[in-house]
């Protein structure tokens, strides 16, 4: 598929800056711009060389790929659906290690120092953040966020819209259902089949 001339990053917050930085480092698009639904954010530059455009102007750009750079799974999914019919780009920082035998669906982001191992699958709009590990044969559901330095063992299956908190760990072969939030540093020793917030070592439901 032909590479677009422009990448439009939707989301001018902190995660947008991280994605823009990765896109610039990747160098795959001659032009990288950003936009936001909040007009107050659409002024100046997100990063040096990444200008902020009003949303209407960004959506009107010809020959553009789009990436939704919003940390909230719910908002990321909603904005992705609103972009239906447009080309969704996945962005992988050149400092990440991603197996050529992994599957990365549209709209994903893989940050610097992350590892995505062979036969791993990242669903639509998933985030694997700085230093996180998705081991062999693991499956990460759509719009799930694997936060910095979290680790999913081999053959772990994580559902849709899950947040795996910073430094959390899921032991090999376990499953986590849709809609779970794992607190920072949690260690999952058993399959989680009920949505909610889990924390601690071992991880237990706290609400």
C-alpha positions in Angstrom: 0.0 0.0 0.0 1.3 3.5 -0.9 2.7 5.5 1.9 0.8 8.7 2.5 2.6 12.0 2.4 1.2 13.3 5.7 0.6 11.7 9.1 -2.1 13.3 11.2 -1.9 12.7 14.9 -5.3 13.1 16.7 -4.6 14.0 20.3 -2.4 16.9 21.5 -1.8 15.7 25.1 1.2 13.9 26.5 0.6 10.7 24.6 0.3 12.7 21.4 3.8 14.0 22.0 5.2 10.5 22.6 3.6 9.3 19.3 4.8 12.4 17.4 8.3 11.8 18.7 8.2 8.2 17.5 6.8 9.2 14.1 9.5 11.7 13.6 12.2 9.1 14.6 10.6 6.6 12.2 10.8 9.1 9.3 8.2 7.3 7.3 6.1 10.4 6.6 7.5 13.5 5.0 5.1 15.6 7.1 3.8 15.0 10.6 1.0 17.3 12.0 -1.3 17.1 15.0 -4.8 18.1 15.9 -7.3 17.9 18.8 -11.0 18.2 19.4 -10.2 21.0 21.9 -9.6 24.1 19.8 -7.5 25.7 22.5 -4.9 23.0 21.9 -4.7 23.6 18.2 -2.2 26.4 18.2 1.6 26.4 17.7 3.5 23.1 17.6 3.0 19.9 19.5 6.8 19.3 19.1 9.3 21.2 17.0 8.3 20.7 13.4 4.9 19.2 14.3 2.4 22.0 13.7 -1.0 21.9 15.4 -4.0 22.4 12.9 -7.7 22.9 13.6 -9.5 19.6 13.4 -11.5 20.5 10.3 -8.3 21.5 8.5 -6.5 18.3 9.5 -9.4 16.1 8.4 -9.4 17.9 5.0 -5.8 17.1 4.2 -5.4 14.9 1.1 -3.2 11.9 1.1 -3.0 11.5 4.9 -2.7 8.7 7.3 -4.3 9.1 10.8 -3.3 7.9 14.2 -5.4 8.4 17.4 -3.0 9.3 20.2 -5.3 9.3 23.2 -4.4 7.3 26.3 -8.0 6.5 27.4 -9.2 3.3 25.8 -12.8 4.5 25.6 -11.9 7.8 23.9 -9.4 6.1 21.6 -12.0 3.7 20.4 -14.6 6.4 19.9 -12.3 8.6 17.9 -11.1 5.6 15.8 -14.7 4.8 14.9 -15.2 8.5 13.9 -12.3 8.2 11.5 -14.0 5.2 9.8 -13.0 5.1 6.1 -9.7 6.9 6.6 -6.3 5.2 6.6 -5.2 4.3 10.1 -1.4 4.1 10.7 0.4 2.0 13.2 3.5 3.6 14.6 6.5 1.6 15.9 9.4 3.6 17.4 12.7 2.5 15.7 14.0 1.8 19.2 11.4 -0.9 19.8 12.1 -4.6 19.1 9.2 -6.1 17.1 9.4 -9.5 15.6 8.6 -9.7 11.9 6.5 -12.7 12.9 4.2 -10.6 15.2 0.9 -9.2 13.9 0.2 -5.5 14.5 -3.3 -4.3 13.5 -4.2 -0.8 12.4 -3.9 2.1 14.7 -1.4 0.5 17.2 1.5 2.3 18.9 4.7 0.6 20.1 7.1 2.8 22.1 10.8 2.9 22.4 12.4 -0.1 24.2 9.2 -2.1 24.0 9.4 -5.8 22.9 6.8 -7.6 20.8 7.8 -11.2 20.4 7.1 -13.8 17.6 3.5 -14.8 17.0 2.2 -12.0 19.4 -0.9 -10.2 18.2 -1.7 -6.5 18.9 -5.3 -5.7 18.2 -6.6 -2.6 16.7 -5.6 0.6 18.5 -3.5 -1.2 21.1 -0.6 0.6 22.9 2.6 -1.1 24.1 4.4 1.6 26.0 8.0 2.3 26.9 9.9 -0.8 28.0 6.9 -3.1 28.0 7.1 -6.7 26.9 4.5 -8.8 25.0 6.0 -12.3 24.8 5.5 -15.0 22.3 2.0 -16.0 21.2 0.4 -13.4 23.5 -2.7 -11.6 22.3 -3.5 -8.0 23.2 -7.1 -7.0 22.6 -8.3 -3.9 20.7 -7.7 -0.6 22.5 -5.8 -2.2 25.3 -2.9 -0.3 26.9 0.2 -2.2 28.1 1.8 0.6 30.2 5.6 1.3 30.7 7.6 -1.7 31.9 4.6 -4.0 32.1 5.1 -7.6 31.0 2.8 -10.2 29.4 4.1 -13.7 29.5 4.0 -16.1 26.6 0.5 -17.1 25.4 -1.2 -14.6 27.7 -4.6 -13.4 26.3 -5.7 -9.9 27.2 -9.2 -8.7 26.3 -10.5 -5.5 24.9 -10.0 -2.1 26.6 -7.7 -3.4 29.3 -5.2 -1.3 31.1 -2.1 -3.2 32.3 -0.6 -0.7 34.7 3.0 0.4 34.8 5.3 -2.5 35.9 2.4 -5.0 36.2 3.1 -8.6 35.2 0.9 -11.4 33.9 2.2 -14.9 34.1 2.4 -17.1 31.0 -0.8 -18.7 29.7 -3.3 -16.6 31.7 -6.3 -14.8 30.4 -7.7 -11.4 31.3 -11.2 -10.5 30.3 -12.4 -7.3 28.7 -12.6 -4.1 30.8 -10.0 -4.9 33.4 -7.6 -2.4 35.0 -4.5 -3.8 36.6 -2.8 -1.4 39.1 0.8 -0.5 38.8 3.1 -3.3 39.9 0.3 -5.9 40.2 1.3 -9.5 39.6 -1.4 -11.7 38.0 -1.1 -15.3 39.1 -4.5 -16.6 38.0 -6.9 -15.9 35.1 -9.2 -12.9 35.6 -12.7 -13.5 34.3 -14.6 -10.5 35.8 -14.2 -6.8 34.8 -12.9 -4.5 37.5 -9.8 -3.0 39.1 -7.2 -5.4 40.4 -4.1 -4.5 42.4 -1.4 -6.1 44.6 0.7 -9.2 44.6 -1.0 -11.5 43.9 -3.5 -9.3 42.1 -6.9 -9.1 43.7 -10.1 -7.2 42.8 -10.3 -4.0 44.8 -13.4 -2.6 43.1 
